[in-house]
Amino acid sequence: MLKMLEEVDEEVSKAVDLIKQGFHRDFILKKIKAKFFSKEKIFEMAKCRIRARKKFGEMASYLFFDEEALRYATPPEVAEYRAKRIGGGIAADICCGVGMQLMYFSKYADKVIGVEIDKDRAKMAELNLMVFGAENFEIMEGDALSTEIFNKIYANSIFCDPSRKPEEKKRTFETLLPNPMKVYELYQKKTDRIAFELPPQMRREEIKIEGEKEYTSLNFDLNRLALYTRAFASCNISAVSLPSEERVTDEDDEVEIEEKSEVADYIYEVDRTIIKAGLLKNLAGKIGFDGFLLHFEERRTLLSSENKYISSFLRAYKVVESCKFEIDTINRVLKKCHAGKATPRFSIEPKEYWKVRNRIEDGLKGERRYYIFKVGGKAIIAEKL
């Protein structure tokens, strides 16, 4: 395996260098060798390695992906948190892809087993586990629902991240591969510790298995939805913010939030993960929120209060000024506030964004950055805390 790792990495690294030098695909294919993978697959891995830096940082320089695996690869912060939650013993990832989640399972489990139906991805998973320094792993190539694979797996924790088609607008169990219900019906014969990753936009009524639905926020944006069944479940619905690991559940006390159009000293943007999970009242109860609701929708929900609150699920702003919501008026007020930059925090058509922002920022020469909210017919000018 070490020989395989060295030879494949040499060819992928060579292709990466040639891509960065600007050579075209056909030229690069002539320069690289087919080592355990086809030349086309090595070229694909090289392109993905370059793009993976955004998600995996420096570590991407040593990892192996194909296009689909990179698109759905679990970010390190999420993989680490999930591995800690699933814990020790023997953990099996029965749709392991190229092994990103499996790598982090290997840090906390005594042994990890990866199952992958695609031959090339199964080999990439082995390479990635080796690069990660794991020794407590076994990769099986095959269908997790087959009798052959099922009979080989002895684990006290099962994790399944089924594949999905990116173009699908509606996510259901029936369109995921493998179908989570079939996985659950089969593997519950082995353990009551089964967890799934599901599409975060999946409607609650489409989740046909009982368990805790955990919505994961990464850097203040909805990133993942996990389903923890039976022994893994600690509540019905939860939300966790990473990297802080702050958590809110449907068992936290609720506080009703009155809706008003008046603005107090502070404005708070609410992480849409909380809204998707339906836990706004529980978040308010957990932090002891005393204030009111300015605006409510999944993508942008605003609260306001005279008090200052700290939560990973909130972005806090100090209100500086308010004025009529007209671009010229906003611009004049910003100049009086010595603004240099002004970021709109209200809905704008994407194609109109820079046109609107440039008008708002026209002639600004100060050093301060402000954020512009729209509440009714008013513009609220605020500083981020």
C-alpha positions, 0 to 999 in steps of 0.5 A, a space after each residue: 500500500 505504501 508503494 501505491 501511495 507514493 506512486 499515485 501521489 507522484 503522478 497526481 502531484 506532477 499533474 497538479 504542477 502542470 495544471 498550475 503552469 497552464 498546460 492543457 489536458 491532452 498535453 498533461 495526459 501524455 506526461 503522466 502515467 497510469 498508476 493504479 488509476 487511469 490517466 483520466 482519473 489521475 488528472 481529475 484527482 489533480 484538479 480536485 486537489 487544487 480546488 480542495 484547498 478552499 475546504 481542507 486548507 494545506 491538508 488538501 495537498 496530500 489528499 485524493 478526491 474525484 469530482 463527486 467526492 469533493 462536492 460532498 466531502 465532509 468539512 474537517 470541523 464537521 467530521 471532527 465533531 461528528 466523530 467525537 459524538 459517535 465515539 469509540 469502539 468499532 465504527 463502520 461508515 458504510 458509504 465512505 466515499 474517499 474516506 473524509 469522515 472515516 479519517 476522523 472516526 479513526 481518531 476516536 474509534 478503536 477500529 474503523 471500517 469503510 465500505 464503498 461501492 465505487 472501486 476507485 473511491 475505495 482505493 482513494 479512501 485507503 490512500 487518504 487514511 494512510 495519509 492521515 496516519 491511521 492504522 486502525 482501518 479496513 476498507 471493503 469494496 462493495 454494496 453495503 446492502 449486500 449479504 456479503 458485506 453485511 456478514 463481514 461487518 461487526 461494529 457497534 456504530 454504523 454511519 451512512 452518508 448516502 449519495 444524492 443527485 445535485 440537480 434534484 429539487 426535492 430530497 426523499 429517502 427514495 432518491 438517496 442511494 442507498 435508501 436510508 430506510 433499507 439501511 436502517 432495517 438491515 443494520 438495526 439487526 447489528 446495533 442500535 447505534 445508527 446515524 445518517 447524514 441527510 440533505 440539510 434541505 430535506 423536509 422534516 416529513 420526508 425523514 421516515 426514521 425516528 431519531 434526533 434531527 441535528 442541524 449543523 451550522 458551520 461558520 454561521 451557515 447551514 451545512 449539514 443535517 444528521 439523523 441520530 437513531 435510538 441509542 444515539 438520540 438525545 432529543 428530537 431536534 437540535 442545532 449545533 454551531 461549529 466550531 464553537 459546538 454551542 448547542 440548542 435543542 427542542 428540550 430547552 425552555 421556550 421564550 415567546 418573541 413579540 414581533 415589532 417594527 421598532 429598533 432598539 440599541 442592538 440588532 441580531 441576525 439569526 443563523 438560518 440553521 436555527 430557523 431551519 430547525 425551528 428552534 428560535 424560541 428555544 434559542 431565546 429561552 436558552 440565552 434569556 433573550 428579552 427583545 422582539 422580532 424585527 423580520 422573519 424568513 429562513 434566509 434572514 431573521 432579525 431580532 432587536 433588544 436593548 441588551 447585549 447577547 453573545 451566542 454563536 447563533 447570533 451576529 450582533 450589531 450596534 445601531 448607529 443611525 436610522 433614516 428613510 430607506 432611500 439610497 441617496 439618504 443612506 449615502 448622506 448619513 453614511 458620509 456623516 458617520 465617516 463611513 468607508 464601506 457599507 455592506 447591504 444586509 437586505 434582500 437584493 437581486 444578485 445581478 443588482 447587488 453591486 449596482 446598489 452597493 456602489 450607489 450606497 458607497 459612492 463618495 465614502 472616504 472614511 475608515 469605518 465599515 457599516 451594515 445596512 438593514 431594512 426594517 419597514 420603510 427605514 434603513 438601519 445603519 449599524 456596526 458589527 460587534 
